Amino acid sequence: MQYLNRSASVVFIIIGLLAISTGGCKKFEKAGNVAQPGIVLTFDDDRVDNWYKYLPLLDSVGAKATFYISRYHNLSPQKKAKLAVIRNHGHEIAYHSTNHLNMMDYVYKYKHPIEELIQKEVEPDLLRMRQDGFNPVTFAYPFGAHNPIIDRALKKYFKSVRALNGSFDFTKSLVSSTHNDVLYGLGIDKKSGRSSADIIKILHSVKNNSTIAVFVAHDINTGGLCISIETLKLVIGFVKANNFRFYTAAEISEQ
Ligand SMILES: [Zn+2]
């Protein structure tokens, strides 16, 4: 009987291990060990007309980007329709808060409870987007302002939260292909001061180290906070030429 119990335990353990290795969740690939290197190209705010204009450029290389939307309640019906087209081209429509407030200031400088932050900055436009058929599952912090306490509160709503790299160490923005819950995006807008040579160096690192880089931009080619068309073409051209993959934030946040 004791032998049988032990045998049964071994069988259960083997079945358990098989379930873990072949189960529904994707195989975990550590940064530096991903099967297909790539990038997560993210755009922030509410620049729908601008993004829509450059959709053919993104489509031309099969790019899939993640668009984090803020102030959804201010979008006109026309812009919402364009956003749906962007989504229908395979891009991720994600969330970037209701009013684009600095969440750290809201909680720690102006002393609002986190529950109030959620009621004011997370739920209203998230609900509106869901009612309109969008289903954001990832989030980007306005100004990248966050801490682990706010992360924890937001993870009840989202698979991952994206902050900003904010350092000279670009490797902070290199990630695995799954299981990411806090991302640190690397700015590639003109204002980031990153040259083409800097960006090429990072892309070579992605290639040589089998990893995925998370990039952040805003407008494309126009306005005060934009990625130049040259830089965008450089990045997506490199991805295409090297058979990288365009990952969305939702994809790399799968558990
Ligand atoms: Zn923003």
Residues whose N, C-alpha, C, O or C-beta is under 5 A from the ligand:
A	BS01	ZN	D44 D45 P142 F143
